[in-house]
């Protein structure tokens, strides 16, 4: 039977609220780092342990072989002679008493094809295998399991003794019990040492991970403190590697605070702008004024201008967060020029400058910025508008010049106030330059008014952040 869906949570007011979706994660970063360190340490120690085991084991075996070869050469071959019957005899017996004790674990034997083997007393009723794996006079070492429950290490060498055409094989064998015990002891020591070393390194990696990631937990605690309202930014000292993250978080917090403050100021400005028209309409309606209809139309027009202005600003603020916002300046300029030329066919428009520049502005906002500036130049100028586009450092500068009467320097700053108009004889809302200023500042740009050096009228200078070509 399928599980029933979890019931929806309810708020204090009784409204149903969907449960929060489960948080997705990729596991513990600490566990991942410790696991990687553990696997890598294990591989390194396994490889190092195997190599060290090979070196020590070979050293022990070589020492063991050296002793056998010494007995073979010094105790047997050097003292061996051929008697009158053609058999091997020794001028002196090997000094090691184990050669005289049956099954002592140390044996020698001299043999040849067609001759009866001459063994040590310790072999008793057993004989070492002759074999035919080699046919030279060199020394050979090998392991043998020919005796049940007694593995051997054998060294043998073929020798032609003076006065004998026969190739005699001299063999010395010793039980591997002592050799295997030494090798096993070495391996036990290596295993315990490397296991303890591996455990210590893994514990060290775990401690290093826990201590190394502690600043990240500190950042989490600081963020929780910010959410609880106990601070406005992360001021705790952090390591150099974590400071870029902290700086970005502080930058994000400051950015959100600026946006929140901007939204509050924006709402307050809109409320203040609508308050006076609403008061006028309310007073006219309460007094049953004869001009109520014209008053409502006039004040409604004022409110609509204010709403349009604030909506344009809000749209620009919303689009500002797009990191990939960019627009080509020249196509926007040509589009705006065509639109304004239809409204003012008697005005001459000239453009100049780089045609491949881009700005970090949405195309709709760029059209609105250029449209307000160019339309103002066409409306208040003397019939000629000149637009120049050029790159200045990290910005794109757009100059909109006209041949009108210009504006005194003392009056230029007032034009950026909402509703400010110096020429009331021409239609307009007085919000064009205010919108240009607000939208340009939202995109970290600026707009200023100067006197045109070439045309003698007003020169609007718009600076926008440059972007790479799309």
DRENKEDO-922353 format. One record per residue (C-alpha): residue number from 1; residue in three letters; x negated, y negated, z. Coordinates in nm, 3 decimals, m for minus. Example, Ala and Ser with C-alpha at 12.3 -4.5 7.8 and 13.67 -1.06 7.14 Angstrom:
BEGIN
1, ALA, m1.230, 0.450, 0.780
2, SER, m1.367, 0.106, 0.714
***
This chain:
BEGIN
1, UNK, 0.000, 0.000, 0.000
2, UNK, m0.136, m0.341, m0.095
3, UNK, m0.232, m0.575, 0.183
4, UNK, 0.016, m0.851, 0.248
5, UNK, m0.108, m1.205, 0.182
6, UNK, m0.215, m1.400, 0.486
7, UNK, 0.051, m1.642, 0.608
8, UNK, m0.005, m2.008, 0.528
9, UNK, m0.127, m2.225, 0.812
10, UNK, 0.095, m2.502, 0.943
11, UNK, m0.003, m2.849, 1.039
12, UNK, 0.112, m3.034, 1.351
13, UNK, 0.408, m3.173, 1.154
14, UNK, 0.520, m2.827, 1.048
15, UNK, 0.411, m2.847, 0.683
16, UNK, 0.265, m2.536, 0.531
17, UNK, m0.099, m2.561, 0.439
18, UNK, m0.285, m2.308, 0.228
19, UNK, m0.574, m2.138, 0.407
20, UNK, m0.918, m2.272, 0.325
21, UNK, m1.096, m2.070, 0.056
22, UNK, m1.381, m1.854, 0.182
23, UNK, m1.721, m2.016, 0.163
24, UNK, m1.949, m1.860, m0.092
25, UNK, m2.309, m1.787, 0.000
26, UNK, m2.611, m1.600, m0.127
27, UNK, m2.724, m1.452, 0.204
28, UNK, m2.966, m1.568, 0.467
29, UNK, m3.271, m1.757, 0.345
30, UNK, m3.467, m1.642, 0.651
31, UNK, m3.374, m1.278, 0.592
32, UNK, m3.472, m1.311, 0.228
33, UNK, m3.812, m1.460, 0.311
34, UNK, m3.882, m1.198, 0.581
35, UNK, m3.778, m0.918, 0.345
36, UNK, m4.005, m1.045, 0.068
37, UNK, m4.292, m1.082, 0.313
38, UNK, m4.229, m0.733, 0.454
39, UNK, m4.222, m0.569, 0.110
40, UNK, m4.534, m0.754, m0.005
41, UNK, m4.724, m0.680, 0.317
42, UNK, m4.624, m0.312, 0.294
43, UNK, m4.745, m0.287, m0.065
44, UNK, m5.075, m0.456, 0.014
45, UNK, m5.138, m0.246, 0.323
46, UNK, m5.041, 0.074, 0.140
47, UNK, m5.284, m0.006, m0.142
48, UNK, m5.558, m0.115, 0.098
49, UNK, m5.502, 0.187, 0.321
50, UNK, m5.519, 0.425, 0.027
51, UNK, m5.843, 0.267, m0.097
52, UNK, m6.000, 0.270, 0.251
53, UNK, m5.889, 0.632, 0.301
54, UNK, m6.062, 0.726, m0.024
55, UNK, m6.383, 0.550, 0.078
56, UNK, m6.400, 0.700, 0.428
57, UNK, m6.293, 1.048, 0.318
58, UNK, m6.555, 1.053, 0.043
59, UNK, m6.818, 0.937, 0.290
60, UNK, m6.733, 1.219, 0.530
61, UNK, m6.729, 1.478, 0.250
62, UNK, m7.061, 1.350, 0.112
63, UNK, m7.220, 1.376, 0.456
64, UNK, m7.084, 1.728, 0.488
65, UNK, m7.219, 1.817, 0.142
66, UNK, m7.559, 1.671, 0.225
67, UNK, m7.592, 1.907, 0.520
68, UNK, m7.494, 2.207, 0.305
69, UNK, m7.735, 2.107, 0.031
70, UNK, m8.015, 2.067, 0.284
71, UNK, m7.958, 2.422, 0.408
72, UNK, m7.942, 2.549, 0.050
73, UNK, m8.271, 2.393, m0.054
74, UNK, m8.478, 2.394, 0.266
75, UNK, m8.364, 2.714, 0.433
76, UNK, m8.291, 2.943, 0.136
77, UNK, m8.442, 2.846, m0.199
78, UNK, m8.779, 2.728, m0.060
79, UNK, m8.833, 3.048, 0.142
80, UNK, m8.701, 3.289, m0.126
81, UNK, m8.938, 3.540, m0.305
82, UNK, m8.908, 3.849, m0.521
83, UNK, m9.023, 4.176, m0.368
84, UNK, m9.174, 4.474, m0.549
85, UNK, m8.830, 4.614, m0.624
86, UNK, m8.723, 4.293, m0.793
87, UNK, m8.491, 4.189, m0.509
88, UNK, m8.484, 3.858, m0.324
89, UNK, m8.635, 3.835, 0.021
90, UNK, m8.695, 3.540, 0.254
91, UNK, m9.028, 3.457, 0.409
92, UNK, m8.837, 3.306, 0.700
93, UNK, m8.478, 3.341, 0.808
94, UNK, m8.251, 3.031, 0.834
95, UNK, m8.277, 2.889, 1.184
96, UNK, m7.903, 2.833, 1.235
97, UNK, m7.775, 3.113, 1.461
98, UNK, m7.431, 3.093, 1.303
99, UNK, m7.567, 3.280, 1.002
100, UNK, m7.611, 3.581, 1.236
101, UNK, m7.265, 3.573, 1.396
102, UNK, m6.989, 3.753, 1.201
103, UNK, m6.720, 3.522, 1.072
104, UNK, m6.889, 3.221, 1.235
105, UNK, m6.774, 2.984, 0.962
106, UNK, m7.123, 2.928, 0.813
107, UNK, m7.240, 3.167, 0.539
108, UNK, m7.498, 3.215, 0.266
109, UNK, m7.528, 3.458, m0.019
110, UNK, m7.770, 3.531, m0.303
111, UNK, m7.634, 3.717, m0.605
112, UNK, m7.689, 3.776, m0.974
113, UNK, m7.514, 3.973, m1.248
114, UNK, m7.613, 4.341, m1.235
115, UNK, m7.761, 4.309, m0.887
116, UNK, m7.609, 4.378, m0.553
117, UNK, m7.523, 4.063, m0.359
118, UNK, m7.752, 3.975, m0.068
119, UNK, m7.527, 3.809, 0.200
120, UNK, m7.584, 3.660, 0.543
121, UNK, m7.484, 3.868, 0.847
122, UNK, m7.209, 3.615, 0.922
123, UNK, m7.021, 3.726, 0.608
124, UNK, m7.007, 4.076, 0.751
125, UNK, m6.787, 4.277, 0.513
126, UNK, m6.687, 3.986, 0.292
127, UNK, m6.859, 3.843, m0.013
128, UNK, m6.851, 3.502, m0.178
129, UNK, m6.708, 3.496, m0.529
130, UNK, m6.972, 3.463, m0.798
131, UNK, m6.764, 3.294, m1.065
132, UNK, m6.867, 3.168, m1.405
133, UNK, m6.751, 2.807, m1.403
134, UNK, m7.097, 2.672, m1.483
135, UNK, m7.409, 2.790, m1.660
136, UNK, m7.679, 2.545, m1.558
137, UNK, m7.939, 2.492, m1.289
138, UNK, m7.768, 2.201, m1.121
139, UNK, m7.610, 2.177, m0.775
140, UNK, m7.232, 2.224, m0.760
141, UNK, m6.987, 2.158, m0.476
142, UNK, m6.629, 2.282, m0.461
143, UNK, m6.351, 2.390, m0.229
144, UNK, m6.255, 2.756, m0.205
145, UNK, m5.956, 2.939, m0.055
146, UNK, m6.081, 3.291, m0.126
147, UNK, m6.083, 3.388, 0.243
148, UNK, m5.736, 3.406, 0.404
149, UNK, m5.684, 3.144, 0.677
150, UNK, m6.037, 3.009, 0.629
151, UNK, m6.074, 2.744, 0.357
152, UNK, m6.437, 2.685, 0.260
153, UNK, m6.658, 2.415, 0.120
154, UNK, m6.924, 2.577, m0.102
155, UNK, m7.248, 2.449, m0.254
156, UNK, m7.426, 2.667, m0.507
157, UNK, m7.719, 2.648, m0.742
158, UNK, m7.870, 2.884, m0.998
159, UNK, m8.248, 2.936, m0.964
160, UNK, m8.511, 3.141, m1.151
161, UNK, m8.766, 3.259, m0.895
162, UNK, m9.132, 3.310, m0.992
163, UNK, m9.196, 3.662, m1.129
164, UNK, m8.829, 3.731, m1.203
165, UNK, m8.643, 3.676, m1.533
166, UNK, m8.310, 3.691, m1.349
167, UNK, m8.109, 3.374, m1.272
168, UNK, m8.017, 3.405, m0.907
169, UNK, m7.725, 3.214, m0.762
170, UNK, m7.780, 3.076, m0.412
171, UNK, m7.461, 2.984, m0.225
172, UNK, m7.400, 2.822, 0.113
173, UNK, m7.044, 2.802, 0.243
174, UNK, m6.896, 2.646, 0.554
175, UNK, m6.548, 2.643, 0.695
176, UNK, m6.356, 2.322, 0.624
177, UNK, m6.201, 2.317, 0.968
178, UNK, m6.443, 2.059, 1.106
179, UNK, m6.432, 1.855, 0.783
180, UNK, m6.052, 1.855, 0.773
181, UNK, m6.041, 1.758, 1.140
182, UNK, m6.262, 1.456, 1.074
183, UNK, m6.056, 1.353, 0.770
184, UNK, m5.730, 1.392, 0.963
185, UNK, m5.867, 1.191, 1.254
186, UNK, m5.969, 0.911, 1.016
187, UNK, m5.626, 0.914, 0.853
188, UNK, m5.448, 0.906, 1.189
189, UNK, m5.656, 0.608, 1.296
190, UNK, m5.600, 0.435, 0.962
191, UNK, m5.226, 0.504, 0.970
192, UNK, m5.182, 0.375, 1.323
193, UNK, m5.405, 0.073, 1.261
194, UNK, m5.235, m0.025, 0.937
195, UNK, m4.887, 0.034, 1.081
196, UNK, m4.970, m0.188, 1.378
197, UNK, m5.126, m0.445, 1.143
198, UNK, m4.822, m0.436, 0.914
199, UNK, m4.583, m0.476, 1.206
200, UNK, m4.788, m0.765, 1.339
201, UNK, m4.793, m0.936, 0.998
202, UNK, m4.419, m0.892, 0.951
203, UNK, m4.355, m1.034, 1.300
204, UNK, m4.589, m1.320, 1.214
205, UNK, m4.400, m1.381, 0.888
206, UNK, m4.071, m1.376, 1.078
207, UNK, m4.200, m1.626, 1.334
208, UNK, m4.342, m1.842, 1.057
209, UNK, m4.010, m1.830, 0.871
210, UNK, m3.806, m1.914, 1.180
211, UNK, m4.040, m2.196, 1.277
212, UNK, m4.086, m2.315, 0.919
213, UNK, m3.712, m2.334, 0.850
214, UNK, m3.638, m2.501, 1.181
215, UNK, m3.632, m2.851, 1.021
216, UNK, m3.350, m2.734, 0.792
217, UNK, m3.146, m2.636, 1.096
218, UNK, m3.234, m2.977, 1.239
219, UNK, m3.095, m3.140, 0.925
220, UNK, m2.777, m2.936, 0.966
221, UNK, m2.746, m3.052, 1.326
222, UNK, m2.799, m3.413, 1.219
223, UNK, m2.528, m3.382, 0.952
224, UNK, m2.291, m3.233, 1.210
225, UNK, m2.374, m3.529, 1.434
226, UNK, m2.287, m3.767, 1.151
227, UNK, m1.956, m3.593, 1.092
228, UNK, m1.877, m3.623, 1.462
229, UNK, m1.931, m3.999, 1.437
230, UNK, m2.240, m4.003, 1.658
231, UNK, m2.450, m4.185, 1.399
232, UNK, m2.454, m4.339, 1.053
233, UNK, m2.773, m4.190, 0.908
234, UNK, m3.037, m3.925, 0.975
235, UNK, m3.315, m4.092, 1.173
236, UNK, m3.485, m3.785, 1.320
237, UNK, m3.850, m3.728, 1.226
238, UNK, m3.888, m3.452, 0.968
239, UNK, m4.183, m3.282, 0.792
240, UNK, m4.305, m3.427, 0.464
241, UNK, m4.149, m3.143, 0.265
242, UNK, m3.803, m3.212, 0.410
243, UNK, m3.818, m3.592, 0.399
244, UNK, m3.713, m3.616, 0.030
245, UNK, m3.398, m3.419, 0.115
246, UNK, m3.331, m3.643, 0.417
247, UNK, m3.386, m3.956, 0.208
248, UNK, m3.145, m3.832, m0.057
249, UNK, m2.886, m3.750, 0.210
250, UNK, m2.926, m4.096, 0.362
251, UNK, m2.894, m4.245, 0.015
252, UNK, m2.577, m4.047, m0.046
253, UNK, m2.435, m4.159, 0.289
254, UNK, m2.515, m4.523, 0.215
255, UNK, m2.365, m4.486, m0.133
256, UNK, m2.042, m4.344, 0.013
257, UNK, m2.033, m4.620, 0.272
258, UNK, m2.073, m4.882, 0.000
259, UNK, m1.796, m4.724, m0.202
260, UNK, m1.568, m4.708, 0.102
261, UNK, m1.643, m5.070, 0.189
262, UNK, m1.593, m5.167, m0.173
263, UNK, m1.258, m4.989, m0.180
264, UNK, m1.150, m5.163, 0.143
265, UNK, m1.258, m5.500, 0.007
266, UNK, m1.092, m5.425, m0.323
267, UNK, m0.763, m5.335, m0.153
268, UNK, m0.784, m5.646, 0.066
269, UNK, m0.848, m5.871, m0.235
270, UNK, m0.558, m5.719, m0.424
271, UNK, m0.326, m5.758, m0.124
272, UNK, m0.437, m6.119, m0.079
273, UNK, m0.391, m6.194, m0.451
274, UNK, m0.038, m6.050, m0.451
275, UNK, 0.066, m6.207, m0.122
276, UNK, 0.111, m6.564, m0.251
277, UNK, 0.316, m6.474, m0.564
278, UNK, 0.536, m6.244, m0.356
279, UNK, 0.588, m6.522, m0.100
280, UNK, 0.686, m6.769, m0.375
281, UNK, 0.932, m6.519, m0.524
282, UNK, 1.077, m6.438, m0.180
283, UNK, 1.124, m6.807, m0.094
284, UNK, 1.285, m6.882, m0.430
285, UNK, 1.520, m6.586, m0.396
286, UNK, 1.611, m6.674, m0.037
287, UNK, 1.683, m7.034, m0.132
288, UNK, 1.887, m6.930, m0.440
289, UNK, 1.672, m7.168, m0.645
290, UNK, 1.797, m7.267, m0.987
291, UNK, 1.461, m7.182, m1.146
292, UNK, 1.446, m6.835, m0.992
293, UNK, 1.408, m6.656, m1.325
294, UNK, 1.119, m6.873, m1.453
295, UNK, 0.956, m6.849, m1.110
296, UNK, 0.978, m6.470, m1.108
297, UNK, 0.838, m6.452, m1.461
298, UNK, 0.552, m6.689, m1.379
299, UNK, 0.456, m6.520, m1.055
300, UNK, 0.499, m6.171, m1.203
301, UNK, 0.260, m6.271, m1.481
302, UNK, 0.010, m6.383, m1.218
303, UNK, 0.048, m6.052, m1.032
304, UNK, 0.008, m5.855, m1.352
305, UNK, m0.319, m6.037, m1.426
306, UNK, m0.442, m5.953, m1.079
307, UNK, m0.337, m5.589, m1.112
308, UNK, m0.507, m5.561, m1.454
309, UNK, m0.825, m5.708, m1.313
310, UNK, m0.837, m5.471, m1.018
311, UNK, m0.744, m5.171, m1.233
312, UNK, m1.032, m5.250, m1.470
313, UNK, m1.267, m5.274, m1.175
314, UNK, m1.136, m4.950, m1.024
315, UNK, m1.180, m4.765, m1.353
316, UNK, m1.540, m4.887, m1.378
317, UNK, m1.610, m4.776, m1.021
318, UNK, m1.467, m4.432, m1.095
319, UNK, m1.671, m4.388, m1.411
320, UNK, m1.991, m4.513, m1.251
321, UNK, m2.046, m4.176, m1.081
322, UNK, m2.105, m4.001, m1.412
323, UNK, m2.482, m3.955, m1.435
324, UNK, m2.458, m3.896, m1.811
325, UNK, m2.260, m4.214, m1.886
326, UNK, m2.419, m4.384, m2.186
327, UNK, m2.309, m4.582, m2.486
328, UNK, m2.476, m4.719, m2.799
329, UNK, m2.475, m5.098, m2.796
330, UNK, m2.459, m5.172, m3.168
331, UNK, m2.147, m4.964, m3.260
332, UNK, m1.962, m5.119, m2.966
333, UNK, m2.075, m5.466, m3.071
334, UNK, m1.957, m5.415, m3.429
335, UNK, m1.621, m5.279, m3.312
336, UNK, m1.563, m5.577, m3.081
337, UNK, m1.673, m5.822, m3.350
338, UNK, m1.420, m5.680, m3.597
339, UNK, m1.140, m5.706, m3.341
340, UNK, m1.221, m6.064, m3.236
341, UNK, m1.267, m6.180, m3.597
342, UNK, m0.905, m6.086, m3.665
343, UNK, m0.794, m6.312, m3.379
344, UNK, m1.026, m6.596, m3.480
345, UNK, m1.075, m6.572, m3.858
346, UNK, m1.218, m6.922, m3.875
347, UNK, m1.514, m6.832, m3.651
348, UNK, m1.844, m6.717, m3.799
349, UNK, m2.011, m6.423, m3.624
350, UNK, m2.383, m6.346, m3.657
351, UNK, m2.573, m6.060, m3.490
352, UNK, m2.940, m5.979, m3.459
353, UNK, m3.171, m5.748, m3.266
354, UNK, m3.247, m5.379, m3.215
355, UNK, m2.976, m5.144, m3.340
356, UNK, m3.089, m4.829, m3.159
357, UNK, m3.047, m4.933, m2.795
358, UNK, m2.831, m4.745, m2.546
359, UNK, m2.706, m4.843, m2.200
360, UNK, m2.591, m4.647, m1.894
361, UNK, m2.233, m4.770, m1.929
362, UNK, m1.913, m4.599, m2.042
363, UNK, m1.809, m4.702, m2.393
364, UNK, m1.470, m4.840, m2.273
365, UNK, m1.641, m5.063, m2.015
366, UNK, m1.903, m5.179, m2.266
367, UNK, m1.626, m5.275, m2.509
368, UNK, m1.452, m5.470, m2.233
369, UNK, m1.772, m5.652, m2.132
370, UNK, m1.859, m5.752, m2.489
371, UNK, m1.497, m5.828, m2.575
372, UNK, m1.455, m6.080, m2.292
373, UNK, m1.786, m6.256, m2.365
374, UNK, m1.744, m6.270, m2.744
375, UNK, m1.379, m6.370, m2.723
376, UNK, m1.464, m6.654, m2.483
377, UNK, m1.739, m6.772, m2.718
378, UNK, m1.500, m6.765, m3.016
379, UNK, m1.219, m6.934, m2.819
380, UNK, m1.417, m7.218, m2.660
381, UNK, m1.699, m7.255, m2.915
382, UNK, m1.715, m7.478, m3.217
383, UNK, m1.675, m7.209, m3.482
384, UNK, m2.002, m7.018, m3.465
385, UNK, m2.099, m6.721, m3.240
386, UNK, m2.442, m6.563, m3.238
387, UNK, m2.510, m6.230, m3.056
388, UNK, m2.864, m6.100, m2.990
389, UNK, m2.952, m5.754, m2.856
390, UNK, m3.299, m5.676, m2.722
391, UNK, m3.481, m5.454, m2.469
392, UNK, m3.621, m5.615, m2.154
393, UNK, m3.816, m5.382, m1.922
394, UNK, m3.566, m5.117, m1.805
395, UNK, m3.264, m5.315, m1.922
396, UNK, m3.088, m5.410, m2.241
397, UNK, m3.023, m5.785, m2.270
398, UNK, m2.725, m5.907, m2.474
399, UNK, m2.707, m6.282, m2.547
400, UNK, m2.373, m6.429, m2.660
401, UNK, m2.419, m6.790, m2.776
402, UNK, m2.171, m7.043, m2.915
403, UNK, m2.190, m7.395, m3.055
404, UNK, m1.925, m7.541, m2.826
405, UNK, m1.955, m7.833, m2.584
406, UNK, m2.114, m7.611, m2.320
407, UNK, m2.058, m7.619, m1.945
408, UNK, m2.241, m7.835, m1.689
409, UNK, m2.476, m7.628, m1.469
410, UNK, m2.280, m7.723, m1.156
411, UNK, m1.962, m7.570, m1.301
412, UNK, m2.107, m7.244, m1.436
413, UNK, m2.100, m7.050, m1.111
414, UNK, m1.733, m7.139, m1.051
415, UNK, m1.630, m6.970, m1.377
416, UNK, m1.689, m6.628, m1.220
417, UNK, m1.415, m6.690, m0.961
418, UNK, m1.087, m6.511, m1.032
419, UNK, m0.845, m6.741, m1.211
420, UNK, m1.098, m7.021, m1.257
421, UNK, m1.053, m7.209, m1.589
422, UNK, m1.215, m7.534, m1.700
423, UNK, m1.009, m7.569, m2.020
424, UNK, m0.640, m7.520, m1.935
425, UNK, m0.528, m7.629, m2.279
426, UNK, m0.598, m7.286, m2.428
427, UNK, m0.425, m6.961, m2.332
428, UNK, m0.597, m6.729, m2.089
429, UNK, m0.588, m6.572, m1.748
430, UNK, m0.916, m6.698, m1.605
431, UNK, m1.017, m6.339, m1.523
432, UNK, m1.245, m6.257, m1.819
433, UNK, m1.578, m6.361, m1.667
434, UNK, m1.478, m6.229, m1.326
435, UNK, m1.415, m5.889, m1.481
436, UNK, m1.748, m5.906, m1.668
437, UNK, m1.935, m5.988, m1.348
438, UNK, m1.764, m5.716, m1.141
439, UNK, m1.804, m5.441, m1.404
440, UNK, m2.167, m5.536, m1.474
441, UNK, m2.253, m5.527, m1.103
442, UNK, m2.083, m5.188, m1.069
443, UNK, m2.330, m5.052, m1.327
444, UNK, m2.619, m5.231, m1.150
445, UNK, m2.633, m5.498, m1.417
446, UNK, m2.581, m5.877, m1.409
447, UNK, m2.438, m6.165, m1.609
448, UNK, m2.549, m6.530, m1.602
449, UNK, m2.456, m6.846, m1.793
450, UNK, m2.716, m7.077, m1.951
451, UNK, m2.739, m7.335, m2.224
452, UNK, m2.794, m7.206, m2.578
453, UNK, m3.125, m7.331, m2.715
454, UNK, m3.033, m7.267, m3.078
455, UNK, m2.662, m7.358, m3.096
456, UNK, m2.644, m7.607, m2.810
457, UNK, m2.338, m7.451, m2.648
458, UNK, m2.302, m7.188, m2.380
459, UNK, m2.521, m6.877, m2.364
460, UNK, m2.388, m6.575, m2.171
461, UNK, m2.675, m6.344, m2.075
462, UNK, m2.565, m5.983, m1.998
463, UNK, m2.815, m5.735, m1.851
464, UNK, m2.730, m5.364, m1.846
465, UNK, m2.950, m5.065, m1.746
466, UNK, m3.111, m4.902, m2.050
467, UNK, m3.051, m4.538, m2.136
468, UNK, m3.220, m4.294, m2.372
469, UNK, m3.058, m4.224, m2.705
470, UNK, m2.785, m3.965, m2.693
***
